[in-house]
Amino acid sequence: MKTLKWGFIGCGEVCELKSGPAFSEVEGSGVVAVMSRTEQKARSYAERHGVPRWYTDAQKLIDDPEVNAIYIATPPGSHATFAIMAMKAGKPVYVEKPLASTYDDCARINYVSTQTGQPCFVAYYRRYLPYFKKVKTIVEEGIIGEPVNVQVRFAVPPRDLDYAHPENLPWRLKPEISGGGYFYDLAPHQLDLLQDIFGIILEARGFCANRGHLYTAEDSVSAVFRFENGLLGSGSWSFVAHESARTDRILIVGTRGSLLFSVFNYAPIELHTSEGTQLIEVENPPYVQYPLIKSVCEHLQGLGVCLCTSISATPTNWVLDRILGKL
């Protein structure tokens, strides 16, 4: 596939700000069709971004003979359905994270990918960002020694997210659509990054609760987990915290130092060793999904190999479901 002609299923905020324009930045890649259930959204996106065709029916977009690759940017509850439809139509897929709203649906996607021979890539784009590649390099070069513990801490007030009123809940707070609450939407990035650095998590346990009583989905989660190399980790997430408790950090404790970094606000990486503290600033590209999308395109063009596949993404859903007691 030397020339990639992408069709988008879903054209909401993530397409506008993080991913959509990046597809046309890659040589030999462009967007030829978009789909939204809302005609106004599909038409508007197509007109504003110079996309030739738009649809309100996903099957019609998938069947479009000009489309030879599919990007799925809908809520997780529909990922498996659309990914399987596309792969059975002989078209490779790039799907937003998490791969699906349940571990079982991830397994279905992987089965169809194997049966059809069509690859499915997942938008865990932080693996490919310069900021997190720097974190991984520091760990792999042994600058903080042997890692002995990992701690995830995340806390934000409700107003930082898209919750506004119980009568108008965002899809992220509807478990039948998202897989859970904000935890299922945000924690995947943290857990995927850690598994990319340390290997897959083999054991995970968690407790979840609703402490704010603003909606029915969990708003507070605590967890412990063990990686395949024996490293232990823990995490706590609060989505109803006071302003003073705002936290976005992962701490990696080593035998010769420690590393502290953020996942969502890209604060300077803090490297602590016996030589003192070093603050490391790393710039990311304007469209944060560009490095991963470039890798996906080059894979499909036969110019490289992208490892951010549905197979590598599935363990994250397993961990999420274990922590929430769904498995």
N, C-alpha and C positions, 0 to 999 in steps of 0.2 A: 504494500500500500504506500506508494510514493507520494500520493496526494490524498490528504485526509479531509473529508467533507463531513463536518460534525453536525449532528442534529441534537438540540438541547430539549430535554423533557423537564420543564420547569425553568422559569426565567425570573426568579425573584431576587432578593437582596444579595445573595452570595454570587450570583452571576454578574450583578452590576459592579460589585466592589472587589471581589477577590479572584474570580476565575474567568468570566466570560471573555473580556478583551484579550486575555493571555493566549487563547487558542489561535488567534490571528497573528500573534507576535512570533509564532514558531514557523520557520520556513516549511512550505509544503502543507500548511494546515490552515483551514478556514471554517467559518460557520455558514451553513447554507439553509438551515431551517430551525425554527424554535417552536415550542409547544407550551401552552398553558391552558388550563381548563377555563380560564377567564379570557374571553376574546380580546378585551381591552388591553390586558397585560401582554398577551402574545403579539398583538399588532403593534403596540407601543414599543416593545423591545426591538422588534424587527425593524421598525422604521428608524428608531434612534441609532441603531448599531449597523444599519445597512445590510441586514439579513434578508435574502431574497424571498423566503416563504415562511409562513407561520401557520400553525394548526391549533385546534382545540381538542384533538383526538390523538392520543399517544400512538395508537396502532397505525394511523395514517402517516405520522412522522417516521415511524420505524420502517414502514413499507415504501417510503419515498426512495426511488431508485438512485437519486442523486446523493443520498445520505449513506455513508459507509462506516460511520462510527457514531456512537451514542454517548452523550453526557447526561447523567441523571442527577438533577438538582432539586428533587422533591423531598418532603419529609421522609424519615426512615421507614415508616410503615408501608410505603409503596415501592421501596427500593428493590425488593426481591421480585415482585411482579414485573416491573419494567425491565430489570436486568435480564430476567429469564426470557421475556418476550424478545428482547433485542438479540440475545445470543442464539436463540432458536431461529431467528431470522438471518443468522450468519453475520452478525455485526458485533464487533468488540465494544466493550463498555468501560466508561470511566464514571464512577458513582461517588456521590458525596459520602462523607463519614457520618455516623458509623455505617458500616456496610449494610446493616439491616436493623430492625427493631428487636430481633431475638437471635440467639445463637443458632436455633434450629433453621431459621431462614438463611443464615449465612451458609449452613451446610447444604441447603438446597441450591443456592447460587453456585457453590463450588462444584457440586455434582453436575449441574447443567454445563458449567464452563468446561469441565473435563469431557463430558459426552459430546459437546459440539466443537471442541477445540478452539473456542473463542475466549480470549483473555478478558478478565474483569479486573480493572484497576480501581483503587480506592483513594480518595482525596485526603490522605494523611500527609498533607503538604509540608508540615513542620519538619518532617524527617529531612527534607531537601533544602530548607532555609539555611543560609550562612550562619545565623545566630545559633541554631541547634547543632549544626555540624561542628561548630567551634566547641560546644559543650562536649560532644562525643569525642572529639580529638583530644581534649584535655584529659578525659577519663582514660581513653585507650593508650595515651602516651605515659600513663602512670604518674602524672604530675601530683596527684593527691594520694598516691599509693594505691593499695588494694581497697576497693570500696567495701565497706562493712555494713552500711545501712543507708536506706533511702527514705525520705519523708516528704510527702506531698501535703501542702497546706493551701486551702483556697477558701476565701470567705468574702462575700459581697453583700451590700444591701439590696433589697428587692428592686429598687428603682434603677439599679445598674443594668438590669436585664430587661426583657420585653414584657414583664408582668405589669399590668396597669389596673385591672379591675376583675373581680371574680366572675362577672357576667360576660366577659369578653376575653377568655383565656387564649394565649398564644398556643400554637400547636405543640410547642416544646413541653407544655404542661399537661398534655393529653396523652397518657401512656399508650393508649390504643394506636396512636399515630407516631409517637416519638420513641416509644419503648420504656419511657420513665419520665422523670422530671428534668430539671436542668442538669442533674448529674449525668444522665444518659447523653446529653448533648455536649457537655463541656469536658467531662472526665476522659472520654475516649482519646482526646489529643494528648493528655498527660500520660495515660497508660500506654498508648502506642509508642510514644517517645521513649519511655523507660524500657519497653520490650525491645525496641530497636537498638538500645545501648547495651542492655544486660541479658537479652534472650527472653524467651517466653515465660510467663508466670504459670507455674504448675499448681499452686494452691492459692485460694483466695476466700476470705470470709468477711462478712460485713454486717453492720447494723444500720438500719435506716429509720427515720422518724419524720413526722411532720410537726415541727415546733412552732411555726409561725401561724398555722391555721389560715393561711391565705388561699390555699387551694388544696386539692386532695393528694396530689403527687408528693413524694418525699422531698423535703427541703433541707434535710440534714443527714449526712452519711459519714460513717467511720468504717475503716477497713484495714485489714492486715493481709499481706501476700508474700509469697516466696517464689523467687525466680529459679530457673532451671540450674543455675550455677550455685544455688544455695543462699544467695543474697536475700536478706529480709527487707521488707518495706512496709510502710504504713501510710495512711492517708486520711484526711478529714476535710469535708466539704460542707460549707454552710451557705445557703442562698437567702437567708433572712438575717444576716449579721448587721450589727450596728456599724455605722460609718467608721468608728475608731478601730474596728477589728478587720478592716479591709486587708486581705492578704492574697497574694498570687506568687507562690514560690515552690520550688523543689530543692531540697537540700540533699546533697550526696556527701556522706561522711566517709572519709578514707583514712588509711593508717598514717598518711603523711600530710593530710590537710583536708579541706572541704571545699565544696563548690555549691554556690547558691545562685539560682537563676529563676526567671519567671517564664510562664508559658504564653500568657495572653498580652502582657503589656511591654514585653521585651526590654525590661529594665537592664541596666548594665550587669553583666555576669560578674559575680564576686568570687574571686579565687583566694582562699585563705591557706597559707602555708607558714612554716617557721620563718620564712623570709618576709612575712608581712601580708598585707591585703592588696590585691590588684583588682582594679575595676576594668572590665573589658567591654567596650562598646562595639557592637557588630551591626552593620546596616543590612536591612532586608530590601528586596526589590519592591517597586511600587505595587505590582500585582503579586500577592504573596503565593499564589498557586503556580506562578509561571515556571519555577524550576522543576516542579513535579510534572506539570503538563508537558513541558519540553521533553522530559524523560519518557513519558507515556507515548508522545508522538514519535520520538526516535525509535522506541521499541517497535511500534507498529510499522514504521518505515524501514525496519531492518538495520538501523544504525546504532543500536544499543540495546541494553537490557534494563527494564524497570522492575524492581523487586517489590514495589508497593502494590501488591496484588490482593485479590480477595482471600487467597490462602494465608498471606501474612497478616491480613487485617482481622481474620476470624478469631484468633485468641483474645483480642481486646473485647469482643462481644461476649466471649465465654467468661472473662473476668467481671465485666459489668453485670451479667446475669447472676453470677455466683454471689457478688457483693449484695445485690438487691434481693437475693433469695429466690430468683426465678429458676434456678437449676439446683 
